[in-house]
């Protein structure tokens, strides 16, 4: 799929033990193409160990199919429930282990950084992030699960961080004015 060495395929992951989102993009300069987006549903699996095994296998399948150059993953946020945070950390770790097993670089992003990179506002809602993704990539994401759009935001954040840092803004209009390259995809 890659036309030249400057092209990148990025796998974005929104880790979870009940639902894991993933998205693969092909970036060639400012041109972005969504290769695959989806979720791995794990809530019905009988044990945490089986869920982790399925995460590992699915990430390896995606890597084998798309041959990403880099993996970007959302870092867990501090929650009130320590047990949930531990399980989420395990899900993130097993996804990272799959990428490490194929020697693919992994970059971790905090949720606030992802939101800021996509919308210019680190406190943006999931709906605002999804709307900006749809605008930036010229896609209809209405029927895409939020965990999948979160993974797409992680992948796009990584592309932007490596290629065009966000210029600050106090409003949506100012963000668009300061970052016109975000809408010329």
N, C-alpha and C positions, 0 to 999 in steps of 0.2 A: 503493500500500500504506500510506503514512503517513497517519495519521488527523489529526495536528496538527503544529505546528511543533516541539514538544518531542520528537517521535519521531525516531529516528535509524536509518539503515541503515548498518551497518558491515561492510566487507569486510576479513577477516583473511587474511593471507598468511604461509605458512611457505615462504620461498624455497628453491629447490634447482635444481641443474642436471640431476639425474637424475629427481627427483620433486619437484613443487611442490604443496604443499597449499593449499587455499583454503576459506573458509567465509564465508557471508553471514548476518548476524543482523539482525533488526528489533528494536530496543529501544524500548519505550514505558514510561517510568518503570522500575519493577521487573519489568515483564512482558517476557520475551524469547521470540522465536520464531526458530527456525532456518529460513532460507529455502532455502539450498543448501549442500552440503558435498561436497568431492571432491578429487581429485588430477589433476594433469596429468603423465602419464608421458612422460619424455623420454629415457630411457636408450638406446633403440634409434635415436635420431636420429644421422645420420652425422657431424655437426659441431657444435661449440659455437655457432657463429653461427646455425645452424638452430634449435637449442634456445632461444636467446635470442629469436629471431623468434617462435617458438611461444608463449613466455611472454608476450611483448608482446601478441600477438593474443588470447590467452585472457583476459588481464586486461581488455583492451578489451571483449571479448564479455560478461564478467561485469558490467562497469561499465554497458554499454549495456542489459543485461537488468534489472539490479537498482537502478540509479541510486543507488549508495551516497553518503552524505553525507561519510564519512570512510573512509580506508584505514589500517589498522594492520598493521605488518609486523615480523616478528622480525628483529632485527639479527644479523649473523653473529657467531659466537663465535670467539675466537682458537684456531685449530687448530695442529697441529704442521706440517702440510703447507702451505707458502706458496702453491703452485699451486692447491690446492683452495680455499683462502681467497679467492684472486683470482677464481676462477670463480664461487664463491658470491656474492661481492660484485657481480659483473657481473649475476647473476640477480636479486639484490635491486634493483640499480640499474635494470634494464630494467623490472621490475614497477613501480617507483616512477615511471619515465618515463611509463608508460602512464597512471597516475593523474594525474600532472602535466599530461599533454596534455589532460586533461578538467577541469583546475583543481580537483581534489579534494585536500583537505588529507591529508597523510600523517604518521602518528605512528609512531615506531620504538620498540620495546621490547626490552630485553635478555632472553635466555632466563630468567635468574634472577628478573627482575622479573615475568615472565609466570607462572612457577611460584608465586611468592609471592602474587600476586594471586588465583590460582585456589585454591591449597591452604593458604596461610598459611606455606608452607615453600619457600624459594628453592632448596632442594636436593632437592625432591620428584622421584620417578621419573616417567617417561612414563605408567606404569600408574596411579600415584596421581593425576596430573593428569587422565587420561581418566576415572577413577572419579568424581572430583569434578565434572567436566563432566557426566557422565551423571546424577549426583544433582541438580546445580543446574538442569539443563535438562529433567529427567525424560525422558531419551532412552536408548535402547539403542545404545551405540556399539561393541558387540563386533565387528562386522564392518566398521567404518569404519577405513581405513588410518591409521596413526599420524601421517603427515604432514598428513592432513586434520584429525585431532583437535588437532594442534599449531596449525593455523591457526584452529580454533575457539577455542582457548585464547587466541590473540593477540587475536581480536575481542572476546572476553569480558573479557579484561584491560583493553582500551581502554575498554569500557563501564564497568567497575568504577572505573578510574582517574578517569574524568570524573564519576562519580556517587556512589561509596561507597568511599572508601579503606579498605584492609584494616587491621584492628586486630590487632596482634601477638599471637602465641600460642606456647606451647612444646609443645602437643600438639594432636591432631586435635579432641579434645573441647573444649578451650579455644578453638580457632579457631572452631568452630561456635557456642559460647556467646558469643564476642565479636563474631561476624559473622552474626547470625541472618538478616539480609536476603539473604545469599547463597543460602539454601535456600528462600526465599519467592518463587520465580520463577514 
